[in-house]
């Protein structure tokens, strides 16, 4: 069972990230346009003027942050923002959602309709100064993560209840069509965010089921870890030894029957995560 990490409530918690240089957790409250942080010394919060959802680390002082309209470089101490590239900036229907750095220093970011409009979203890769659309007709982009041997990317369009596996070329671009890696379509499980551990197993937050499930590199179910809130949205590994598993959750749409909804949870894991990759601009 996971334990509470942070008591602050997020309407829609997402995008957990362990910054390996700062030794600090970051995560987002999307609909309230907030970035939150926590380390052994203090808690942190930053307010933005549009929704923010995911980040990668650039150096000891900066994050690359995904928002409704852009990817921007963010200086944590001063709050200074510098646009890197526009992201669906002329599309008022969509916002960013799930995202993660890839092993080449690129950054994958998914979008979706603010009201979950069918097919309104897409998944992009930012790499070497260019933003390229990889997949379109996405309703809820999620589960973006990578095998550490650089062979595969994973992602889901959550309503499909299928996590796809996409082969990658030597530069991290998709080659061929994705296949179905984990098929939950015959169940009532809803795949949300995901991360891959050092053994190559994928950990998937399953929205509405209060759990994070671990799957083998062959896509076979291994185990499930209970979370303390129903709407668990995304996991991340962190800590000095990379053996802490953190999860964001959401309070949106829930009442007193789920008292810890929207808070962040953490567990000492018997498994070790891989440090998040550095984004290279």
Steps between C-alpha positions, in 0.01 A plus 500: 500500500627846412539773763422871478789708368332842485172619650424766238197411289515510120180516298691309231847393609734396217856499369707383800874551451801432720774756427824305547722805551271679745380181672150641487154381390293709260142449384210698353144591589384541141165672525622738770807594289747414777841338524573352843825375650635331810839400638642425845520870585178659378193501280468721191227635275489706181186649343464543122248680282408190298481128563828312538536123504847346453870579518851377438816620669751712307768576759530580871285814467257446212211281394342462157128545574205409277197730512180556304682693227874436520807326629698750706822518695426574865749631755383369838661768719400811306185368330630625165341339192644476149302343218672210327227413249126559455273200565156516336498868597221591257278211613289618792336159543812311614758498777811296572472184709749217550867535404848368568862540383637228272847335513635728224417820687180562309165569665172328411183686587136409451204733465126450548176693489428700815159330508634166372374568148546175301809501280593862578849419631833377368844385614810699403875472534724802554855419392795708378294815467202351318152397616359212295153345523534123540141386556171683443132427574578450870229555760696471830878469456667302776762240603786661306821322605797314352693176518851577622661294222363769263294250302147610586271782603168431672182706499123470526187675391332426834143434375635217279623316813804389301862596566687508170866417440680695228834386353761779477792556265855591605401866545185431699245549221212255448558234238206294374162488669443454875369170633282423802725432799245484784134443418255597775203537267321196646527646852375811680858624552596841360868548414641837601864608546788251497873462565753224427727364773863394465397140425288613208164448671228757439309647797158632401271718711144374453248781540203410716657178632721648776801303378821499300556177305839360391534322164791300358689599183274247326189683622401243763347609832742460793355673807295796618578755770205653687483879503317700765273684256272375226599727213871422478645674196875452455799327668867599512812353659732714708699534819873475561501131409214526247295255705211731590186476289293817505148547361279797427121482542197716425218635716286626212149355511546327837358571844566404864488129416858537369661726768854490358400556139734741324792446735838349409608159623831317527619149578834336568533264207671164468577614145731772372414766249718655231587870546296729279685600185632852461327706232749651253388818328 
